[in-house]
Amino acid sequence: MKTIAFKMKLKSGYEQEYKKRHDEIWPELATLLHAAGISDYSIFLDEETNVLFAIQKVTDNNTVNDLPNHPIMKKWWDYMCDIMEVNPDNSPIALSLKEVFYMK
């Protein structure tokens, strides 16, 4: 298992709506993410910059790279595109973060 971290950008004024939508995450999306090998998924908000920091654990045999092709994932991106900075396909603009320290 490995840990992946990345950042995304929330549009200003949508902090409450972002949290609400994730508090009500669709069961079929949660099932899809788990099936892809994702667990211990957290997203943190820097309220000064509206930058979202995401951390997730993925299994060694994960299928995360297949998620963009799944209809549920595309539907979620379409649902979220009005409150986040997104790519032309409505996927969130996500930048990978490099781990520079880990303490167990």
C-alpha positions as CSV (number, residue, x, y, z in Angstrom):
1,M,0.0,0.0,0.0
2,K,1.2,3.5,-0.7
3,T,0.0,7.0,0.2
4,I,-0.8,9.5,-2.5
5,A,-1.3,13.3,-1.9
6,F,-2.5,15.9,-4.3
7,K,-4.0,19.4,-4.3
8,M,-7.0,20.9,-6.0
9,K,-8.6,24.4,-6.0
10,L,-12.0,25.3,-4.6
11,K,-13.8,28.4,-6.0
12,S,-14.2,31.1,-3.4
13,G,-17.5,31.1,-1.5
14,Y,-18.2,27.4,-2.0
15,E,-16.6,26.0,1.2
16,Q,-19.9,24.9,2.8
17,E,-21.3,23.5,-0.4
18,Y,-18.1,21.4,-1.0
19,K,-18.4,20.0,2.5
20,K,-22.1,19.3,2.1
21,R,-21.6,17.4,-1.2
22,H,-18.9,15.3,0.3
23,D,-20.9,14.6,3.5
24,E,-23.5,13.3,1.1
25,I,-21.2,11.3,-1.2
26,W,-23.0,8.9,-3.4
27,P,-22.8,5.4,-2.2
28,E,-22.1,4.1,-5.7
29,L,-19.1,6.5,-5.9
30,A,-17.7,5.4,-2.5
31,T,-18.1,1.8,-3.7
32,L,-16.3,2.6,-6.9
33,L,-13.4,4.3,-5.1
34,H,-13.0,1.4,-2.7
35,A,-13.1,-1.1,-5.6
36,A,-10.3,0.8,-7.3
37,G,-8.1,0.3,-4.2
38,I,-8.6,3.6,-2.5
39,S,-8.9,3.8,1.3
40,D,-8.3,6.3,4.1
41,Y,-9.2,9.2,1.8
42,S,-9.1,12.7,3.4
43,I,-9.4,16.1,2.0
44,F,-8.4,19.2,3.9
45,L,-9.1,22.9,3.1
46,D,-6.7,25.7,3.5
47,E,-9.2,28.5,4.1
48,E,-6.8,31.3,3.3
49,T,-6.1,30.0,-0.3
50,N,-9.1,27.7,-1.0
51,V,-6.6,25.0,-1.8
52,L,-7.8,21.5,-1.1
53,F,-5.2,18.9,0.1
54,A,-6.1,15.3,-0.5
55,I,-4.5,12.3,0.9
56,Q,-5.4,8.7,0.1
57,K,-4.0,5.2,0.5
58,V,-4.0,3.0,-2.5
59,T,-3.4,-0.7,-2.8
60,D,-0.4,-1.9,-4.8
61,N,-2.8,-3.5,-7.4
62,N,-5.1,-0.5,-7.6
63,T,-7.1,0.5,-10.7
64,V,-7.1,4.3,-10.0
65,N,-6.0,5.1,-13.5
66,D,-9.2,3.5,-14.8
67,L,-11.5,5.8,-12.8
68,P,-11.7,8.7,-15.4
69,N,-13.4,6.2,-17.8
70,H,-16.1,5.2,-15.4
71,P,-19.6,6.8,-15.8
72,I,-20.1,7.4,-12.0
73,M,-16.7,9.3,-11.9
74,K,-17.7,11.4,-14.8
75,K,-21.1,12.1,-13.3
76,W,-19.4,13.2,-10.0
77,W,-17.0,15.5,-11.9
78,D,-20.0,17.1,-13.7
79,Y,-21.7,17.6,-10.3
80,M,-18.6,19.3,-8.8
81,C,-17.4,21.4,-11.8
82,D,-19.4,24.5,-10.7
83,I,-17.5,24.9,-7.5
84,M,-13.9,23.8,-8.4
85,E,-11.3,24.6,-10.9
86,V,-11.5,21.9,-13.5
87,N,-10.1,20.6,-16.8
88,P,-12.1,20.7,-20.1
89,D,-13.6,17.2,-19.2
90,N,-14.7,18.6,-15.8
91,S,-12.2,16.5,-13.9
92,P,-10.6,18.6,-11.1
93,I,-7.3,20.2,-11.8
94,A,-5.2,18.1,-9.4
95,L,-1.5,18.5,-8.9
96,S,0.5,15.6,-7.3
97,L,2.4,16.4,-4.1
98,K,5.8,14.9,-3.3
99,E,6.3,13.4,0.1
100,V,9.2,15.0,1.9
101,F,8.7,13.6,5.4
102,Y,7.0,10.6,7.0
103,M,6.9,9.6,10.7
104,K,5.4,6.4,11.8
